[in-house]
Amino acid sequence: MMKTIIAQLIDDFHERKRPALVARHKKIVLIPGKANVVIGMRRTGKTFFCYQKMQELIADGVSITQMLYINFEDDRLLGFTIRDFQAILDVYYGKYPEHRDTQCHFFFDEIQSIAQWELFIRRLLDTENVQIYLTGSSSKLLSTEIATQLRGRSLTTEIFPFSFQEFLKYHRIFDTPPTIRGAKTISVLRKAIRDYLEIGGFPEVQTLEPAIRIEILQGYIDSVLLKDVIERHKVKNLTAIKYLVRHLMNSPGGRFSVNKFYNSLKTMSVKSAKNSLYAYLDHLTDAYLFYRVPIHSRTEKSRMLNPAKIYTIDTGLLNAMTYRNSSNYGALLENLVFMQLRRHGYVIEYVSSKEGYETDFFARHPIKKEIKLIQVCWELSDEKTFQRELRGLQNAMKGLSIKSGTIVTYDDEASFNNIAVIPIWKWLLSPGIIFPECFT
């Protein structure tokens, strides 16, 4: 019976028309003997990213029949166990025995749904001429888990919601960042960044009406909570974890103290153990919904004593879950800057000086060995706020002996000696990530 189902799935895949894609700014690097693991929050486009790889393979002359795709969350595979994995090989090579002598490409979606799946993948890597691609929800396919289960036999690619450049390409505004930026082009980019800040980058909701978009994005939160946190970790205190999500969504970029939140729950007569709250935060960050940014310090004790700042994966999610007004749009902008740094592989901390000054981002790239300081300020016209942000950045530059800094704003541009003030749309579209020495 299972062989019949697998045969049908293979035939369906081979005759199915491949969907139209917006190419993501990520590439899968193929290394023999290693599985490629694509991880990220639900609905960020991991499966379509694999379709992108399939298109690249076809363009290189690989036949579609040399590819196999199976989604293990397909309802027809209910009851599938580790004993059924061999049936996939039996059926596939039974259909295409000639492919035993050529390299094939096997794509397994949500394979973590099957207990002990890693044993089958290890066997494939050791015995078959196949390149393997695995995708799944981040909480179940974390790179640390993969490294343990496959014993270093994997390479991990993270997929995030659309970047601003991908957003422009999806909406057919600009396929590539415009090099000529006259008044008309700048107006288009300003309109686009407003939309991007509001809609966010989840592919499915890009063209939907606001009410439907908000409903779907709220559903994403429910899905992450249910499938990647509550079910997986057997969380019983649903009230406490929902309060936690709501609290974090309402203060993007804010410092979060478990102790303070625990006391807040007590005042609302919501029972929860402190250790449970620490665990819930771990589960939510494992699921790629939130990110923790620690304080920049040379001592582990200082990092432990000072609360981390918490950011959310997408501004569209933030808008769907909370009410915003002009007074707190700066937090959305800061969240946007954080996610761009995260996409580019920066290790991110915040700086807090003894004098009470704070700088939003101390960004260090582990490969390029770059160290940058970035402050985020909504607009220059708020003189009091801008002077505070400027002093914070100058203090960090002096204390850390860093020669230049950047202030990212919504739409203002200026220069203060070795500090550049640049609007968010320009910063997001610059080659790599723009810093003062990168432009004139």
SVG drawing of the C-alpha trace seen along z (x, -y; Angstrom):
<svg xmlns="http://www.w3.org/2000/svg" viewBox="-10 -70 50 72">
<polyline fill="none" stroke="black" stroke-width="0.4" points="0.0,0.0 2.8,-2.5 4.6,-1.7 1.5,-2.5 1.2,-5.9 4.9,-6.7 4.6,-5.8 1.7,-8.2 3.6,-11.0 6.6,-10.5 4.4,-10.6 2.5,-13.7 5.7,-15.5 7.2,-14.7 4.2,-15.8 3.3,-18.8 4.0,-22.2 6.7,-24.0 5.4,-27.3 6.6,-30.8 9.3,-32.0 10.9,-35.1 14.6,-34.1 15.8,-34.4 19.2,-36.0 20.5,-32.7 22.3,-29.8 22.6,-26.2 26.3,-25.1 26.6,-21.5 29.4,-19.5 29.5,-15.7 28.7,-13.6 26.8,-16.4 23.1,-17.0 21.7,-20.5 19.4,-21.6 17.1,-24.6 15.7,-26.0 13.6,-28.9 10.2,-29.9 7.1,-28.5 5.8,-30.1 9.1,-31.9 9.4,-30.1 11.7,-27.1 9.9,-24.8 9.9,-27.4 13.6,-27.9 14.0,-24.2 12.0,-24.7 14.4,-27.4 17.2,-24.8 15.3,-22.4 15.0,-25.1 18.8,-25.7 19.4,-21.9 17.1,-21.7 18.9,-24.7 22.1,-22.8 20.7,-19.8 19.5,-17.6 16.4,-15.7 13.3,-16.1 13.2,-12.4 16.6,-12.6 14.8,-14.5 12.6,-13.2 10.4,-15.4 8.3,-14.1 6.5,-16.2 6.2,-14.2 3.3,-16.4 1.2,-15.0 -1.9,-13.4 -1.4,-10.4 1.7,-9.6 0.0,-9.3 1.4,-6.2 4.7,-6.4 7.5,-5.1 11.3,-4.6 10.5,-1.1 8.9,-2.7 11.9,-4.7 13.3,-1.8 10.1,-1.8 11.1,-5.2 14.3,-3.8 12.6,-0.6 9.8,-2.5 12.0,-5.3 14.8,-3.1 12.1,-0.6 10.7,-3.4 14.1,-4.7 16.8,-1.9 19.0,-3.8 19.5,-6.5 21.4,-4.1 24.5,-5.2 23.8,-8.9 23.6,-11.4 20.1,-12.1 18.7,-14.9 16.3,-13.9 14.2,-16.7 12.5,-15.8 10.1,-18.3 9.3,-18.3 11.2,-15.0 11.5,-15.6 7.9,-14.5 9.2,-10.9 11.0,-9.5 14.6,-8.4 14.7,-10.0 18.4,-10.8 19.3,-7.1 17.9,-6.9 19.6,-10.1 23.0,-8.9 22.5,-5.6 21.7,-7.5 24.8,-9.6 26.9,-6.6 25.5,-4.2 23.7,-6.1 24.8,-8.5 22.4,-11.2 22.5,-14.9 20.1,-15.4 18.0,-18.5 16.1,-18.6 13.6,-21.3 11.6,-21.8 10.4,-24.1 13.3,-25.7 12.5,-24.4 12.8,-20.8 15.7,-21.3 18.0,-23.5 21.5,-23.5 22.7,-22.3 20.4,-19.3 21.3,-18.5 25.0,-18.6 24.4,-16.2 22.1,-13.8 24.1,-13.7 27.5,-14.0 28.8,-16.9 27.3,-15.6 25.2,-18.7 25.3,-22.3 22.6,-24.7 20.9,-27.5 18.6,-29.9 15.6,-31.3 13.9,-34.5 10.9,-36.5 11.6,-38.7 14.4,-41.3 13.5,-44.8 15.3,-44.0 13.3,-40.7 10.1,-42.7 10.8,-45.1 11.4,-42.2 8.3,-40.4 6.1,-43.5 7.9,-44.2 9.1,-47.6 12.8,-47.0 14.4,-43.7 17.8,-45.0 18.6,-48.1 18.4,-51.2 21.8,-52.8 20.2,-56.1 18.1,-57.6 16.3,-60.7 13.4,-62.3 10.9,-59.8 12.9,-56.8 13.4,-58.1 9.6,-58.7 8.9,-55.1 11.4,-53.8 10.0,-55.9 6.5,-54.5 7.9,-50.9 9.7,-51.2 6.4,-52.4 4.6,-49.4 7.4,-47.0 7.5,-48.3 3.7,-47.7 3.3,-44.4 6.6,-42.7 8.2,-40.0 6.2,-36.8 5.6,-35.7 2.0,-34.5 0.5,-37.8 2.2,-40.2 -0.9,-41.0 -3.7,-40.4 -6.1,-43.0 -5.0,-44.3 -7.8,-42.5 -7.0,-39.1 -3.3,-39.7 -3.6,-40.4 -5.7,-37.3 -3.2,-35.1 -0.2,-36.5 -1.9,-36.0 -2.5,-32.4 1.2,-32.0 1.8,-32.9 -0.8,-30.3 0.8,-27.7 4.3,-28.3 2.9,-28.2 0.9,-25.0 3.2,-22.9 6.7,-24.2 6.3,-25.0 3.3,-23.6 3.2,-20.2 6.9,-19.6 7.8,-20.7 4.6,-19.6 3.9,-23.1 0.9,-23.0 0.7,-26.6 -0.9,-28.1 -1.9,-31.3 1.6,-32.2 3.2,-31.6 0.5,-33.6 1.0,-36.5 4.8,-36.2 4.3,-36.4 2.0,-39.4 4.4,-41.2 7.4,-40.6 5.3,-41.7 4.4,-44.9 8.0,-46.0 10.3,-45.1 13.9,-46.0 13.1,-46.3 15.1,-44.8 13.4,-41.7 13.8,-40.5 12.2,-37.2 12.2,-38.3 10.2,-41.5 7.8,-39.6 7.3,-36.9 6.3,-39.6 3.9,-41.1 2.2,-37.8 1.9,-37.5 0.0,-40.9 -2.4,-39.5 -2.8,-36.2 -1.2,-34.2 0.8,-31.3 4.0,-30.3 7.4,-29.1 10.4,-31.3 12.2,-28.3 9.3,-27.7 9.4,-31.3 13.1,-30.9 12.2,-27.6 9.3,-29.3 11.6,-32.0 14.1,-29.4 11.4,-27.6 10.2,-30.8 13.7,-31.7 14.3,-28.2 11.2,-28.6 12.7,-31.7 9.9,-33.9 12.0,-36.0 15.8,-36.8 17.8,-37.7 20.5,-40.4 22.8,-40.4 24.8,-43.3 28.3,-43.8 30.7,-42.8 33.9,-40.9 32.5,-39.0 29.9,-36.3 28.7,-37.5 27.8,-40.9 25.9,-39.3 24.0,-37.2 23.1,-40.0 22.0,-42.5 18.7,-41.6 18.8,-40.8 16.9,-42.9 14.3,-41.0 13.4,-41.4 10.7,-39.8 11.4,-38.1 9.1,-40.4 7.5,-43.8 4.4,-42.6 3.9,-40.1 4.4,-43.0 1.7,-45.1 -0.7,-42.2 -0.4,-41.5 -0.3,-45.0 -1.6,-48.5 0.9,-51.0 1.0,-54.8 3.6,-57.3 5.2,-57.4 6.5,-53.9 7.3,-53.4 10.9,-53.9 10.8,-50.4 9.6,-48.9 12.5,-50.6 15.0,-49.2 13.5,-45.8 13.9,-46.1 17.6,-47.1 18.2,-44.2 16.8,-41.7 18.9,-43.0 22.0,-42.5 20.9,-39.1 20.3,-38.1 23.9,-39.1 25.3,-36.9 26.3,-39.5 26.7,-38.6 24.8,-41.4 25.0,-42.9 23.9,-46.2 26.2,-48.7 25.3,-50.2 27.9,-52.5 28.5,-53.4 27.3,-56.9 23.9,-55.5 24.3,-55.8 23.0,-53.1 23.9,-52.1 21.4,-49.8 23.8,-47.6 27.4,-46.5 27.6,-44.3 30.5,-41.9 30.9,-39.7 32.7,-36.5 34.0,-35.9 34.7,-39.4 36.0,-40.5 34.1,-43.7 33.0,-45.6 30.3,-48.3 28.3,-50.5 24.7,-51.4 22.1,-53.6 18.5,-53.8 16.5,-57.0 13.1,-57.6 13.8,-61.3 16.1,-64.2 13.4,-66.7 12.9,-65.2 15.9,-67.1 15.8,-65.7 15.7,-62.1 18.3,-62.6 20.8,-64.2 20.3,-61.3 21.0,-58.8 23.9,-60.8 25.5,-61.0 25.0,-57.3 26.8,-56.5 29.6,-58.9 30.2,-57.5 30.3,-53.9 32.7,-54.9 35.1,-56.5 34.8,-53.7 35.4,-50.9 37.9,-52.8 35.8,-52.5 36.4,-55.4 33.0,-55.6 29.3,-55.0 26.0,-55.0 22.6,-56.3 19.7,-54.8 16.6,-57.0 13.3,-56.6 13.9,-59.3 16.5,-61.8 20.1,-62.0 23.1,-64.0 26.7,-63.7 28.3,-64.6 32.1,-64.2 32.7,-60.5 29.0,-59.6 26.7,-59.1 22.9,-59.5 21.2,-57.5 17.5,-56.7 16.5,-53.1 15.6,-52.5 19.1,-53.5 20.8,-51.5 18.8,-48.3 19.6,-48.5 23.3,-49.2 25.8,-46.5 26.2,-44.3 25.2,-46.6 26.2,-50.2 28.4,-51.9 30.1,-55.4 33.2,-54.3 31.1,-52.7 29.5,-55.8 30.2,-59.4"/>
</svg>
